[in-house]
Amino acid sequence: MTTRIVTHSGSFHADDVFGVAVLAALHPRHEIVRTREAQALAGAASAVDVGGEWDAARGRFDHHQRGFDGGRPGAEAYASAGLVWSEFGTAYVRQLAHAMQVTLDDSACARIAADVDASLVRYLDLVDTGAAMVAPGAFGLLSQVAALHSTWLEERGLDAAGKARLQLERFREAMAVVGRFLQRLVQRRIGQELAADRVRNAGRLLDGRVLFLAEGGMPWTGIVLAEMPEVLLVLYPETDETGQRHVLRTVPVEAGSFDARMDLPAAWAGLRNEELAAVTGVPDALFCHTNLFIAVAVSQEGALRLAAQALEAAAPRP
């Protein structure tokens, strides 16, 4: 059967686009109707950001009605994005994990859904409810959605039906953008969840100060920051068009920070190939970033020699 999902007509916003995108992903056979007519709402499986009713059991996800009191702990009010995600976020994660052919238990799915809520969905709600302006200007997911609205020039000369068709087309474009972003975000969180134990059990080198990950591309930052205060550098293989090489990374003091627990030696900054090899004595040294957070050598042995020099040169931090 086809699932009918209704949202309001006219201008759209990121919160209703997000809510409909989640429901559409959970119901691949769906029909999207943009209207405010009560009769159309009555027959819909779900109504998002329209209808003046919040009743998840009946698929009603509006937050505009008088007396609405739905919100997260701490009095942050839900908009339609948060209402839909609070009900179906875990199911969305579970479905995507199944599509990726990986197994996650219910608690892992719930953790990922909660993390996505904290890092994305709550910000959609904060802006829609007027509580905060996140990423002002032409920057961020909200602005990408807003840029997809039809303009008055495009709408000029269209009758009501033509204008509605154009707006639905743009709404679907916005859904595609938001849906793909959400999918990739959740896929990355699933990868982090599955990598956590591998990072915890990875080898420690040079008195435990270097974490060696045998598999490149594995997300490590969260586990190292939370559980490994003694780890100062992370070493892992990476493959590009030239073949395999080994990367040495510093550990940030916190997620998203450019400050590190230690920097690589200042004398290495911006050096490549023979210049870096001459300074370090490591023949296969390839590169050190000017901001001293990454260095590369061809071999694991070469990267480990760089790590040993960096640790020896690093000034102790309080």
C-alpha positions in Angstrom: 0.0 0.0 0.0 1.0 3.6 -0.6 1.5 5.7 2.5 0.1 9.2 2.2 2.3 11.8 4.0 0.8 15.3 4.2 2.5 18.6 5.0 1.5 22.2 4.5 1.4 24.0 1.2 3.3 27.2 0.5 6.8 28.0 1.7 8.6 25.1 3.3 11.3 25.0 6.0 14.0 22.6 7.0 12.0 21.1 9.9 9.0 20.0 7.7 11.3 18.9 4.9 13.3 16.8 7.4 10.2 15.3 9.0 8.7 14.3 5.7 12.1 12.9 4.5 12.4 10.6 7.5 8.9 9.3 7.0 9.4 8.9 3.3 12.6 6.9 3.9 10.7 4.6 6.3 7.9 4.1 3.8 9.5 3.8 0.3 6.0 3.5 -1.3 4.6 6.9 -0.4 2.7 9.8 -1.7 3.4 13.4 -0.6 0.6 15.9 -0.5 1.1 19.5 0.3 -2.1 21.1 1.5 -3.8 22.6 4.5 -7.3 21.2 3.7 -8.8 19.3 6.7 -10.3 16.6 4.5 -6.9 15.7 3.0 -5.4 15.7 6.4 -8.0 13.4 7.8 -7.2 10.6 5.4 -3.4 10.8 5.7 -1.2 8.3 7.4 1.0 11.1 8.7 0.6 14.9 8.9 3.8 16.9 9.4 3.9 20.6 10.5 0.2 21.0 9.8 -3.2 20.1 11.3 -2.8 21.5 14.8 -2.3 18.2 16.5 0.4 16.2 18.1 -0.4 12.5 18.4 2.4 10.2 17.4 0.3 7.1 17.6 -2.0 8.6 14.9 0.9 10.0 12.8 0.2 13.7 13.7 3.3 15.9 14.1 2.4 19.5 14.4 3.7 22.0 17.0 1.8 25.2 16.2 -1.3 24.6 18.2 -2.1 26.5 21.4 -1.0 24.7 24.5 1.6 22.6 22.7 4.2 21.5 25.3 6.3 18.9 23.6 10.1 19.3 24.1 13.4 17.9 25.2 14.6 17.9 28.7 15.7 21.4 29.5 12.6 23.1 28.0 13.8 23.2 24.4 10.6 22.9 22.4 10.2 20.5 19.5 9.3 21.6 16.0 8.1 19.0 13.5 11.6 17.7 12.9 12.1 16.8 16.5 8.6 15.3 16.9 9.1 12.9 14.0 12.7 12.0 15.0 11.8 11.4 18.6 9.2 8.8 17.4 11.1 7.3 14.5 14.8 8.1 14.8 15.7 4.7 16.2 13.7 2.9 13.5 15.4 5.0 10.9 18.9 4.0 12.2 17.8 0.4 12.4 16.6 0.4 8.8 19.7 2.0 7.5 22.0 -0.4 9.4 20.0 -3.3 7.9 20.5 -1.8 4.4 24.3 -1.6 5.2 24.2 -5.3 6.2 25.5 -4.6 9.7 23.9 -5.6 13.0 23.2 -3.1 15.7 21.3 -3.9 18.9 18.4 -1.6 20.0 20.6 0.3 22.5 23.2 1.1 19.8 20.4 2.3 17.4 19.0 4.5 20.2 22.4 6.0 21.0 23.0 6.9 17.4 19.5 8.4 17.1 20.1 10.5 20.3 23.4 11.7 18.9 21.8 12.7 15.6 19.2 14.6 17.6 21.8 16.4 19.6 24.0 17.3 16.7 21.4 18.1 14.0 17.7 17.8 14.8 17.6 20.1 17.8 19.1 22.9 15.7 16.4 22.5 13.1 13.9 22.8 15.9 15.7 25.8 17.6 15.6 27.8 14.4 12.0 26.9 13.5 10.7 27.8 16.9 12.6 31.1 16.9 14.7 30.1 19.9 18.1 30.5 18.1 19.6 31.4 14.8 22.1 28.7 13.8 24.7 29.3 11.1 23.3 32.7 9.8 23.9 33.7 6.3 24.3 31.4 3.2 25.8 28.7 5.3 24.5 25.4 6.7 21.8 23.0 5.9 19.0 25.4 6.7 20.2 27.9 4.1 20.6 25.1 1.5 16.9 24.3 2.0 15.9 27.9 1.9 17.8 28.4 -1.4 15.6 25.8 -3.1 12.4 27.9 -2.7 10.8 29.0 -6.0 11.4 32.7 -6.7 8.8 35.2 -7.6 10.3 35.3 -11.1 9.7 31.6 -11.6 6.2 31.9 -10.2 5.2 34.9 -12.3 2.4 34.0 -14.7 1.5 30.7 -13.0 -2.0 29.9 -11.8 -2.5 28.4 -8.4 -2.2 24.8 -9.7 1.0 25.6 -11.6 2.5 27.3 -8.6 1.6 24.4 -6.3 3.3 22.0 -8.8 6.5 24.1 -8.8 6.6 24.3 -5.0 6.1 20.5 -4.7 9.0 20.0 -7.2 11.2 22.2 -5.1 10.1 20.6 -1.9 11.1 17.2 -3.3 14.5 18.7 -4.2 14.9 19.9 -0.6 13.9 16.5 0.6 16.6 14.9 -1.5 19.3 17.2 -0.1 18.1 16.7 3.5 17.5 13.0 3.1 21.0 12.4 1.7 22.7 14.5 4.4 20.8 12.6 7.1 21.6 9.2 5.5 25.4 10.0 5.3 25.3 11.4 8.9 23.7 8.2 10.3 26.0 6.0 8.2 29.0 7.7 9.7 27.6 7.3 13.2 27.0 3.6 12.6 30.6 3.4 11.5 31.7 5.0 14.7 29.6 2.7 16.8 31.1 -0.4 15.0 34.6 0.9 15.2 34.6 1.7 18.9 35.8 -1.6 20.2 38.4 -1.9 17.5 39.8 1.4 18.5 39.8 0.4 22.2 41.6 -2.8 21.4 44.1 -1.4 18.9 47.9 -1.6 19.5 49.8 0.9 21.6 53.3 1.8 20.7 56.1 3.9 22.2 55.1 3.5 25.9 51.4 3.7 25.0 51.6 7.2 23.6 50.9 6.2 20.0 47.8 4.4 19.0 48.2 2.2 16.0 45.1 1.4 13.9 45.7 -1.4 11.4 42.7 -0.3 9.3 42.8 3.2 7.8 39.7 5.5 7.8 38.5 4.2 11.1 36.9 7.0 13.3 38.9 7.2 16.5 38.6 10.7 17.9 35.7 10.2 20.3 37.1 7.1 21.9 40.6 8.5 22.2 39.4 11.7 23.8 37.1 10.0 26.2 39.1 7.0 27.2 42.8 7.4 26.3 44.3 10.5 28.0 47.9 9.1 27.5 47.6 8.8 23.7 49.2 11.8 22.0 49.5 10.5 18.4 47.6 8.1 16.2 49.2 6.2 13.3 47.3 4.4 10.6 47.7 3.3 6.9 46.1 5.2 4.0 45.8 4.4 0.4 45.7 6.9 -2.5 46.5 6.8 -6.2 50.2 6.4 -5.4 49.7 3.4 -3.2 49.8 2.8 0.5 51.4 5.3 3.0 51.2 5.8 6.7 49.7 8.8 8.4 50.7 10.2 11.8 48.0 12.5 13.4 48.0 14.5 16.6 45.1 14.2 19.0 42.9 17.3 19.5 42.3 18.5 23.0 38.5 18.2 22.3 36.3 17.3 19.4 36.4 20.0 16.7 39.4 21.8 18.2 42.5 22.8 16.3 44.5 22.7 19.5 46.3 19.4 20.1 47.6 17.4 23.1 50.9 17.9 21.4 52.1 19.4 18.1 54.6 18.0 15.7 58.0 19.7 15.7 57.9 23.2 14.3 61.0 22.5 12.1 58.9 20.1 10.1 56.2 22.6 9.1 55.4 22.5 5.4 58.3 20.3 4.4 57.9 17.6 1.8 59.9 14.6 0.5 63.7 15.2 0.4 63.4 18.3 2.6 61.5 16.5 5.3 63.7 13.4 5.0 66.8 15.6 5.5 65.5 17.2 8.6 64.1 14.0 10.2 66.5 11.4 8.9 63.6 9.3 7.8 64.2 8.4 4.1 60.6 7.8 3.2 59.1 10.8 4.9 56.7 12.5 2.6 55.0 15.5 4.1 54.2 17.5 7.2 51.3 20.0 7.4 52.2 23.6 8.1 49.9 23.5 11.1 51.7 20.6 12.5 48.9 18.2 13.0 49.7 15.6 10.4 52.8 13.9 8.9 53.1 11.2 6.4 55.7 8.5 5.5 55.6 5.6 3.1 56.2 2.9 5.6 54.8 2.1 9.0 58.4 2.0 10.3 59.1 5.5 8.8 55.9 7.0 10.4 56.8 5.4 13.7 60.3 7.0 13.6 58.6 10.3 13.0 56.4 9.7 16.0 59.4 8.9 18.2 61.1 12.1 17.2 58.0 14.2 17.7 57.5 12.7 21.2 61.1 13.4 22.2 60.9 17.0 20.9 57.5 17.8 22.4 57.5 20.0 25.5 55.6 18.5 28.4 52.1 19.9 28.8 50.5 20.5 32.2 
